[in-house]
Amino acid sequence: MSSETTSSRACVAIGGILHETHTFMEQRTVLADFAAQSLHFGADILSSMHGSRSGIGGMIDRATEYNWQLLPTLYAAAMPAGLVTEAAYRELLRELTDRLAQCVPVDGVLLALHGAMVAEGELDAEADIVVRVRAFVGDAVPIVVLLDMHGNISPRLVELADVLLAYDTNPHIDAYARGLEAAEIMARLLRREIRPTPAYARPALLLPAQSTGTEAAPLKLVHECAAEIESENEVICIAVMAGFAYADTPFTGPCIIVTTDGRPELAAAYADELSAILFEQRTGALPRFLSPAEAVALAKNQEQGPVILVDSADNIGGGTTGDGTDSLGAMLAQDVREGTIVLADPEAVALCWDAEKGAEVTLAVGGKADDWHGQPVRVTGTVRALSDGVFKCELPDNHFASFYGDTVNMGRCVWLRVAGINILLTERKTPPLDLAQLRHIGIIPETQSMIVVKSAVAYRAAYMPIASAVIEMDTAGLCSANLSRFPYRHLKRPVYPLD
């Protein structure tokens, strides 16, 4: 730490690389995928992310209040998908470390990472990133890391960083608040007020995405207990990590990280206690699933809409393709009126744009990216509207903003009306985390009889306020709640519920 910290402005480097990696996907994540969502260099980080509701936005805003000299490096975030290619990973690392090298010496480092990033040849990407950062700044400089609570955290990462904290909510509506907290912890470190002593505990447990909501079992009670513990003066912060079951690594799964102020034995005791509570809550966490046909029939019998049909196996936020067709087929078969579904299908988008607004088209939609998400469905419909796919989130503290900022770009989009069904076709897969996704092109969500959401939990912040009912569907997809479908190779066994 610089000897001038107490008498002049603190110099704090800031940056991050975020990706939730689904290692069972065939498609790889390349540098262009980061560029399409959020890729900022140097001072552009501050101008682009300042004031956003992202985690790094909270860090920047609080650092500005502290009058620190912020030294921005690299900030990159891409939509969840398959393994990050070695070329993309090395390029992002090079940009981050080259820019950090120009900043040193620094008084501290703030990093926004995900926790479940896997690259070709690197199963523990976050630890690798922090190793490289630590090599430049030295052991005496504090590093504070903000994580997504879906991270798969290794003991190595806990050892490398001074403090790890994570979002407390899923849907992630507190990313900005946790960014503020990260900067506040850094301020205490710079003033030498605290001496972090972290402890790590990991139950032998896997949670499918459908079981990682923080307002239901098994996480609800754990978070309530963690909040009580965190109120103690000797506890700096607690990260309750739900894990990401679709990343095959030796440390995949939930874990607890408790950081105390100079009390390692207390941190270990609390981490073990919370880990035990989580394991005790493991049963009964999954909702009841219906086949798409049963779900659509039940939704049609509801007196009021919209009924939310949850296609969680095609959970875009978990890295899936967003083009699963099981629910569309069920709606077409039952002649649904005012049903809505979003499909990522750049090929269909191009055909509709060529046909232009008002045209009647016959084409195959969905089911094209892989063999996991159903077959393409041939439809005939009218091109109701075209858009550039750019919309501003209308929901405060939106999950989108946790990573990408407040404005979302889905690529070119089409509103295709097929009989009584509204199909929003997008060039880029985009999670259903804000009603503006539909509203921006003219589809009014409140007037729909049923809406398919390709999400496990994160849709709830936007869609629950308008939902008349919610029905979970058992569809095909890479985020199936049946984890026995996935061929794990690196996962430590035995683990519940696989063994």
C-alpha positions as CSV (number, residue, x, y, z in Angstrom):
1,M,0.0,0.0,0.0
2,S,1.3,3.4,-0.9
3,S,2.7,5.4,2.0
4,E,0.8,8.4,0.7
5,T,-2.6,6.8,1.1
6,T,-3.5,8.6,4.3
7,S,-2.4,12.0,3.1
8,S,-3.5,12.0,-0.5
9,R,-6.1,10.4,-2.8
10,A,-6.0,6.6,-2.8
11,C,-5.2,5.0,-6.2
12,V,-7.5,2.1,-6.8
13,A,-7.5,-0.1,-9.9
14,I,-10.9,-1.4,-11.1
15,G,-12.0,-3.8,-13.7
16,G,-13.6,-7.2,-14.3
17,I,-14.4,-10.2,-16.5
18,L,-17.7,-11.9,-16.2
19,H,-19.0,-15.0,-17.8
20,E,-21.2,-17.9,-16.5
21,T,-20.0,-20.9,-18.5
22,H,-22.1,-23.9,-19.4
23,T,-19.4,-26.5,-20.1
24,F,-21.8,-29.0,-21.7
25,M,-22.7,-26.6,-24.5
26,E,-21.1,-27.3,-27.9
27,Q,-20.9,-23.6,-28.9
28,R,-17.8,-21.7,-27.7
29,T,-17.8,-18.1,-26.4
30,V,-15.5,-15.9,-28.4
31,L,-14.3,-12.3,-28.0
32,A,-17.1,-11.1,-30.3
33,D,-19.6,-12.3,-27.7
34,F,-18.1,-10.0,-25.1
35,A,-18.0,-7.1,-27.6
36,A,-21.7,-7.7,-28.4
37,Q,-22.7,-7.3,-24.7
38,S,-20.2,-5.3,-22.7
39,L,-16.5,-4.7,-23.5
40,H,-14.9,-1.5,-22.2
41,F,-11.3,-0.4,-22.0
42,G,-9.7,2.2,-19.8
43,A,-11.6,5.4,-19.2
44,D,-14.6,4.1,-21.2
45,I,-15.4,1.9,-18.2
46,L,-16.1,4.9,-16.1
47,S,-18.1,6.8,-18.6
48,S,-20.1,3.7,-19.7
49,M,-20.8,2.0,-16.3
50,H,-20.9,5.1,-14.0
51,G,-24.5,5.4,-12.8
52,S,-25.6,2.0,-14.1
53,R,-27.2,-0.5,-11.7
54,S,-24.4,-3.0,-12.2
55,G,-22.0,-4.2,-9.5
56,I,-19.1,-2.3,-11.1
57,G,-21.4,0.7,-11.3
58,G,-21.8,0.6,-7.5
59,M,-18.1,0.4,-7.1
60,I,-17.5,3.4,-9.3
61,D,-20.2,5.5,-7.7
62,R,-19.0,4.9,-4.1
63,A,-15.3,5.4,-5.2
64,T,-16.2,8.7,-6.6
65,E,-17.8,9.8,-3.3
66,Y,-14.5,8.8,-1.6
67,N,-12.6,10.9,-4.1
68,W,-10.3,8.0,-5.0
69,Q,-8.2,8.1,-8.1
70,L,-9.8,5.3,-10.0
71,L,-7.6,3.5,-12.5
72,P,-9.8,1.6,-15.0
73,T,-8.4,-1.4,-16.7
74,L,-10.8,-3.8,-18.6
75,Y,-14.5,-4.6,-18.1
76,A,-15.9,-7.5,-20.1
77,A,-19.2,-9.4,-19.8
78,A,-20.8,-11.8,-22.1
79,M,-24.1,-13.7,-22.1
80,P,-23.9,-17.1,-20.5
81,A,-22.8,-19.8,-23.0
82,G,-20.2,-22.5,-23.7
83,L,-16.5,-22.6,-22.9
84,V,-14.6,-19.3,-23.4
85,T,-12.1,-20.0,-26.1
86,E,-8.4,-19.9,-25.1
87,A,-7.8,-17.1,-27.6
88,A,-10.6,-14.9,-26.2
89,Y,-9.6,-15.6,-22.6
90,R,-5.9,-14.9,-23.2
91,E,-6.8,-11.6,-25.0
92,L,-9.0,-10.4,-22.2
93,L,-6.3,-11.3,-19.6
94,R,-3.7,-9.5,-21.7
95,E,-5.8,-6.4,-21.8
96,L,-6.5,-6.5,-18.1
97,T,-2.9,-7.1,-17.0
98,D,-1.3,-4.7,-19.5
99,R,-3.5,-1.9,-18.4
100,L,-3.0,-2.8,-14.7
101,A,0.8,-2.8,-15.3
102,Q,0.4,0.9,-16.4
103,C,-1.4,1.7,-13.1
104,V,1.0,0.2,-10.5
105,P,1.8,1.0,-7.8
106,V,-1.8,1.1,-6.6
107,D,-3.3,1.2,-3.1
108,G,-6.1,-1.4,-3.9
109,V,-7.9,-3.4,-6.6
110,L,-11.6,-3.7,-7.1
111,L,-12.7,-6.6,-9.3
112,A,-16.1,-7.6,-10.6
113,L,-16.0,-11.3,-11.6
114,H,-18.7,-14.0,-12.0
115,G,-17.3,-17.0,-10.3
116,A,-18.4,-19.7,-12.8
117,M,-16.2,-18.8,-15.7
118,V,-14.5,-21.7,-17.4
119,A,-12.1,-21.3,-20.4
120,E,-10.5,-23.8,-22.6
121,G,-7.6,-25.2,-20.5
122,E,-8.6,-23.3,-17.4
123,L,-11.2,-24.7,-15.0
124,D,-10.7,-22.0,-12.3
125,A,-10.6,-18.8,-14.4
126,E,-11.4,-16.4,-11.5
127,A,-8.5,-17.7,-9.4
128,D,-6.3,-17.5,-12.5
129,I,-7.3,-13.8,-13.0
130,V,-6.6,-12.9,-9.4
131,V,-3.2,-14.8,-9.5
132,R,-2.2,-12.6,-12.4
133,V,-3.5,-9.4,-10.7
134,R,-1.7,-10.3,-7.5
135,A,1.6,-10.8,-9.4
136,F,1.5,-7.2,-10.5
137,V,0.3,-5.5,-7.3
138,G,2.0,-7.7,-4.7
139,D,0.8,-9.4,-1.5
140,A,0.3,-6.2,0.5
141,V,-2.2,-4.5,-1.8
142,P,-5.8,-5.4,-0.9
143,I,-8.0,-7.1,-3.6
144,V,-11.8,-7.0,-3.1
145,V,-13.8,-9.2,-5.5
146,L,-17.6,-9.0,-6.1
147,L,-19.1,-12.2,-7.4
148,D,-22.4,-13.5,-8.8
149,M,-23.9,-15.8,-6.2
150,H,-24.0,-18.5,-8.9
151,G,-20.2,-18.8,-8.8
152,N,-18.4,-22.1,-8.2
153,I,-15.7,-21.0,-5.9
154,S,-12.4,-22.8,-5.2
155,P,-10.5,-22.6,-1.9
156,R,-7.6,-21.1,-4.0
157,L,-9.7,-18.0,-4.9
158,V,-10.5,-17.5,-1.2
159,E,-6.8,-17.6,-0.4
160,L,-5.8,-15.2,-3.1
161,A,-8.3,-12.3,-2.5
162,D,-8.6,-10.3,0.7
163,V,-12.4,-10.2,0.6
164,L,-15.0,-12.0,-1.5
165,L,-18.6,-10.9,-1.4
166,A,-21.5,-11.8,-3.6
167,Y,-25.0,-10.8,-4.6
168,D,-27.5,-11.8,-1.9
169,T,-30.6,-12.1,-4.2
170,N,-31.8,-14.1,-7.1
171,P,-33.2,-12.5,-9.2
172,H,-30.1,-10.3,-8.8
173,I,-31.6,-7.1,-7.8
174,D,-28.8,-6.1,-5.4
175,A,-25.8,-6.0,-7.7
176,Y,-25.4,-2.2,-7.4
177,A,-25.8,-2.3,-3.6
178,R,-23.1,-5.0,-3.3
179,G,-20.9,-2.9,-5.6
180,L,-21.3,-0.1,-3.1
181,E,-20.4,-2.5,-0.3
182,A,-17.3,-3.7,-2.0
183,A,-16.0,-0.2,-2.3
184,E,-16.9,0.5,1.4
185,I,-14.9,-2.6,2.5
186,M,-12.0,-1.4,0.4
187,A,-12.2,2.0,2.2
188,R,-11.9,0.2,5.5
189,L,-8.9,-1.8,4.2
190,L,-7.2,1.4,3.1
191,R,-7.7,2.9,6.5
192,R,-6.3,-0.3,8.0
193,E,-9.5,-0.6,10.1
194,I,-9.9,-4.4,9.4
195,R,-7.9,-7.5,9.0
196,P,-9.9,-9.9,6.9
197,T,-9.8,-13.6,7.9
198,P,-12.0,-15.7,5.5
199,A,-13.2,-19.2,5.9
200,Y,-14.7,-21.6,3.3
201,A,-17.2,-24.5,3.6
202,R,-18.7,-26.5,0.9
203,P,-21.5,-29.1,1.3
204,A,-21.6,-32.1,-0.9
205,L,-24.5,-30.7,-2.9
206,L,-25.5,-29.6,-6.3
207,L,-28.4,-27.2,-7.0
208,P,-30.1,-27.0,-10.4
209,A,-30.8,-23.5,-11.4
210,Q,-34.5,-23.9,-10.5
211,S,-33.5,-24.3,-6.9
212,T,-31.4,-21.2,-6.5
213,G,-34.0,-18.6,-5.8
214,T,-33.3,-16.8,-2.6
215,E,-36.9,-16.5,-1.5
216,A,-37.5,-20.2,-1.3
217,A,-35.9,-23.4,-0.1
218,P,-33.1,-24.3,0.2
219,L,-31.5,-20.9,0.2
220,K,-34.0,-18.7,2.0
221,L,-33.2,-20.0,5.5
222,V,-29.5,-19.9,4.9
223,H,-29.7,-16.2,3.9
224,E,-31.8,-15.4,6.9
225,C,-29.3,-17.0,9.2
226,A,-26.4,-15.3,7.3
227,A,-28.0,-11.9,7.7
228,E,-28.2,-12.4,11.5
229,I,-24.6,-13.4,11.7
230,E,-23.5,-10.6,9.4
231,S,-24.9,-8.0,11.8
232,E,-22.2,-8.9,14.3
233,N,-19.3,-6.4,14.4
234,E,-16.6,-9.0,14.0
235,V,-18.1,-10.2,10.7
236,I,-17.2,-8.3,7.6
237,C,-19.3,-10.1,5.1
238,I,-20.8,-13.5,4.1
239,A,-21.1,-14.8,0.6
240,V,-23.8,-17.5,0.2
241,M,-22.9,-19.1,-3.1
242,A,-25.5,-21.3,-4.8
243,G,-23.1,-22.5,-7.4
244,F,-23.8,-23.2,-11.1
245,A,-24.4,-26.9,-11.7
246,Y,-23.8,-26.7,-15.5
247,A,-20.1,-25.9,-15.2
248,D,-18.2,-29.1,-14.8
249,T,-15.3,-28.3,-12.4
250,P,-13.8,-29.9,-9.2
251,F,-15.5,-27.2,-7.1
252,T,-18.9,-26.9,-8.8
253,G,-21.7,-26.4,-6.3
254,P,-22.8,-24.3,-3.4
255,C,-20.3,-22.9,-0.8
256,I,-20.2,-20.5,2.1
257,I,-17.5,-17.8,2.5
258,V,-17.5,-16.0,5.9
259,T,-15.0,-13.2,6.4
260,T,-14.4,-11.9,9.9
261,D,-12.1,-9.2,11.2
262,G,-9.2,-11.1,12.7
263,R,-11.2,-14.0,14.0
264,P,-10.4,-17.0,11.8
265,E,-11.9,-19.6,14.2
266,L,-15.2,-17.7,14.3
267,A,-15.3,-17.5,10.5
268,A,-14.7,-21.2,10.2
269,A,-17.4,-22.0,12.8
270,Y,-20.0,-19.8,11.0
271,A,-19.1,-21.2,7.6
272,D,-19.6,-24.7,8.8
273,E,-22.9,-23.8,10.5
274,L,-24.3,-22.2,7.4
275,S,-23.1,-25.0,5.1
276,A,-24.8,-27.6,7.4
277,I,-28.1,-25.6,7.2
278,L,-27.9,-25.5,3.5
279,F,-27.3,-29.3,3.3
280,E,-30.2,-30.0,5.7
281,Q,-32.5,-27.9,3.4
282,R,-31.6,-29.9,0.3
283,T,-34.8,-32.0,-0.1
284,G,-38.1,-30.7,-1.4
285,A,-36.5,-27.8,-3.2
286,L,-37.8,-28.5,-6.8
287,P,-41.2,-27.4,-8.0
288,R,-43.6,-29.7,-9.7
289,F,-43.1,-29.9,-13.5
290,L,-45.8,-30.5,-16.1
291,S,-45.4,-31.5,-19.7
292,P,-45.7,-28.5,-22.1
293,A,-49.1,-29.9,-23.3
294,E,-50.4,-30.2,-19.8
295,A,-49.1,-26.7,-18.9
296,V,-50.7,-25.0,-21.9
297,A,-54.0,-26.8,-21.2
298,L,-54.0,-25.7,-17.6
299,A,-53.1,-22.1,-18.6
300,K,-56.0,-22.0,-21.1
301,N,-58.4,-22.8,-18.3
302,Q,-57.3,-19.8,-16.2
303,E,-59.9,-17.1,-16.1
304,Q,-57.3,-14.3,-16.2
305,G,-53.8,-13.9,-17.7
306,P,-51.1,-13.7,-18.2
307,V,-50.1,-17.2,-17.0
308,I,-46.3,-17.5,-16.9
309,L,-45.1,-20.8,-18.5
310,V,-41.6,-21.4,-17.2
311,D,-39.3,-23.1,-19.7
312,S,-36.4,-23.4,-17.3
313,A,-34.6,-26.2,-19.2
314,D,-34.0,-23.5,-21.9
315,N,-32.7,-21.0,-19.3
316,I,-30.8,-18.4,-21.3
317,G,-29.4,-17.0,-18.1
318,G,-27.8,-20.4,-17.6
319,G,-26.2,-20.4,-21.0
320,T,-28.8,-22.2,-23.2
321,T,-29.6,-21.4,-26.8
322,G,-32.9,-19.7,-26.2
323,D,-34.5,-21.4,-29.2
324,G,-36.3,-24.3,-27.6
325,T,-39.5,-25.1,-29.3
326,D,-41.4,-27.6,-27.0
327,S,-43.7,-24.9,-25.6
328,L,-44.3,-23.2,-29.0
329,G,-45.4,-26.6,-30.4
330,A,-47.8,-27.1,-27.5
331,M,-49.4,-23.6,-27.9
332,L,-49.9,-24.1,-31.7
333,A,-51.4,-27.6,-31.1
334,Q,-54.0,-26.2,-28.7
335,D,-54.8,-23.0,-30.8
336,V,-53.8,-20.6,-28.1
337,R,-55.0,-17.0,-28.4
338,E,-52.6,-14.2,-27.3
339,G,-49.8,-16.4,-26.3
340,T,-46.2,-15.1,-26.5
341,I,-42.8,-16.7,-26.8
342,V,-39.3,-15.3,-27.6
343,L,-37.0,-17.3,-29.8
344,A,-33.4,-16.6,-30.6
345,D,-33.2,-17.3,-34.4
346,P,-31.0,-15.1,-36.5
347,E,-31.8,-17.1,-39.7
348,A,-35.6,-16.5,-39.2
349,V,-34.9,-12.8,-38.4
350,A,-33.1,-12.3,-41.7
351,L,-35.9,-13.9,-43.7
352,C,-38.5,-11.7,-42.1
353,W,-36.4,-8.6,-42.6
354,D,-36.0,-9.5,-46.2
355,A,-39.8,-10.0,-46.5
356,E,-40.4,-6.6,-44.8
357,K,-43.2,-5.5,-42.4
358,G,-46.7,-6.6,-43.3
359,A,-45.5,-9.6,-45.3
360,E,-46.9,-13.1,-44.9
361,V,-44.1,-15.7,-44.5
362,T,-43.7,-19.4,-44.2
363,L,-40.5,-20.5,-42.4
364,A,-39.0,-22.8,-39.7
365,V,-38.4,-21.2,-36.3
366,G,-36.3,-22.3,-33.4
367,G,-34.6,-25.6,-32.6
368,K,-31.6,-24.9,-34.9
369,A,-28.7,-24.3,-32.5
370,D,-28.2,-27.8,-31.2
371,D,-30.0,-31.1,-30.5
372,W,-30.9,-30.3,-26.9
373,H,-33.8,-27.9,-27.4
374,G,-36.3,-29.6,-29.7
375,Q,-36.8,-29.4,-33.5
376,P,-37.5,-26.4,-35.7
377,V,-41.3,-25.7,-36.1
378,R,-42.6,-24.7,-39.5
379,V,-45.1,-21.8,-39.2
380,T,-46.9,-19.3,-41.4
381,G,-47.5,-15.9,-40.1
382,T,-47.5,-12.1,-40.6
383,V,-44.5,-9.8,-39.9
384,R,-46.2,-7.4,-37.5
385,A,-43.1,-5.2,-36.7
386,L,-39.4,-5.0,-37.1
387,S,-36.9,-3.4,-34.6
388,D,-33.2,-2.9,-34.0
389,G,-33.7,-4.8,-30.7
390,V,-32.3,-2.0,-28.5
391,F,-34.3,-1.2,-25.4
392,K,-33.8,0.5,-22.0
393,C,-34.8,-1.6,-19.0
394,E,-37.9,-0.3,-17.2
395,L,-37.4,-2.3,-14.0
396,P,-35.2,-0.6,-11.4
397,D,-32.1,-2.7,-10.3
398,N,-32.7,-5.0,-13.3
399,H,-30.8,-8.3,-13.5
400,F,-29.5,-7.2,-16.9
401,A,-27.8,-4.2,-15.3
402,S,-25.9,-6.6,-13.0
403,F,-23.5,-7.2,-15.9
404,Y,-24.3,-5.2,-19.1
405,G,-25.7,-1.8,-18.0
406,D,-29.2,-0.5,-18.3
407,T,-29.6,-0.7,-22.1
408,V,-30.0,-4.1,-23.8
409,N,-29.2,-4.9,-27.5
410,M,-30.9,-8.1,-28.8
411,G,-29.8,-7.5,-32.4
412,R,-32.4,-7.2,-35.1
413,C,-35.9,-8.4,-34.0
414,V,-39.2,-9.4,-35.5
415,W,-42.7,-9.6,-34.2
416,L,-44.2,-12.6,-36.1
417,R,-47.9,-13.2,-35.6
418,V,-48.8,-16.9,-36.1
419,A,-52.5,-17.5,-35.7
420,G,-53.1,-16.2,-32.1
421,I,-49.5,-16.5,-31.0
422,N,-46.9,-13.7,-30.9
423,I,-43.4,-14.9,-31.6
424,L,-40.6,-12.4,-30.9
425,L,-37.6,-13.5,-33.0
426,T,-34.2,-12.1,-31.9
427,E,-30.8,-12.2,-33.4
428,R,-29.2,-12.6,-30.0
429,K,-30.5,-14.7,-27.2
430,T,-31.7,-12.5,-24.4
431,P,-33.1,-13.5,-21.0
432,P,-36.7,-12.5,-20.1
433,L,-35.7,-10.1,-17.4
434,D,-37.6,-7.0,-18.3
435,L,-41.1,-6.3,-19.8
436,A,-39.5,-3.8,-22.1
437,Q,-38.2,-6.7,-24.1
438,L,-41.7,-7.4,-25.3
439,R,-43.1,-3.9,-25.1
440,H,-40.4,-2.2,-27.2
441,I,-41.8,-3.9,-30.3
442,G,-45.4,-3.5,-29.6
443,I,-46.3,-6.7,-27.7
444,I,-48.2,-5.7,-24.5
445,P,-47.3,-8.3,-21.8
446,E,-50.3,-7.5,-19.5
447,T,-52.8,-8.4,-22.3
448,Q,-51.4,-11.9,-23.0
449,S,-53.2,-15.1,-21.9
450,M,-49.8,-16.8,-21.4
451,I,-46.1,-15.9,-21.8
452,V,-43.3,-18.4,-22.1
453,V,-40.2,-17.3,-20.2
454,K,-36.9,-19.0,-20.8
455,S,-35.5,-18.6,-17.4
456,A,-35.3,-20.5,-14.1
457,V,-35.6,-17.8,-11.4
458,A,-34.5,-14.4,-12.8
459,Y,-37.7,-13.7,-14.7
460,R,-39.6,-13.3,-11.4
461,A,-38.6,-9.7,-10.7
462,A,-40.2,-8.5,-14.0
463,Y,-43.0,-11.0,-14.5
464,M,-44.4,-11.9,-11.1
465,P,-46.1,-8.5,-10.7
466,I,-48.3,-9.1,-13.7
467,A,-48.6,-12.9,-13.4
468,S,-52.0,-14.5,-12.7
469,A,-50.3,-17.9,-12.2
470,V,-47.0,-19.6,-12.8
471,I,-46.6,-23.1,-14.3
472,E,-43.3,-24.9,-14.4
473,M,-42.7,-27.0,-17.6
474,D,-40.6,-30.1,-18.2
475,T,-39.1,-29.2,-21.5
476,A,-36.0,-30.3,-23.4
477,G,-32.9,-28.2,-22.7
478,L,-29.3,-27.8,-21.4
479,C,-30.5,-26.4,-18.0
480,S,-32.7,-29.4,-17.1
481,A,-33.3,-29.8,-13.4
482,N,-32.5,-33.5,-13.9
483,L,-28.7,-33.2,-13.3
484,S,-28.2,-36.9,-14.0
485,R,-28.5,-36.1,-17.7
486,F,-25.1,-34.4,-17.7
487,P,-21.8,-36.3,-18.2
488,Y,-19.7,-34.8,-15.4
489,R,-16.0,-35.6,-15.5
490,H,-14.3,-33.1,-13.1
491,L,-17.0,-32.9,-10.3
492,K,-16.0,-34.2,-6.9
493,R,-18.1,-37.2,-5.9
494,P,-20.1,-38.3,-4.0
495,V,-22.5,-35.4,-4.2
496,Y,-26.3,-35.0,-3.7
497,P,-28.5,-35.6,-5.6
498,L,-26.4,-37.6,-8.1
499,D,-25.1,-40.1,-5.5
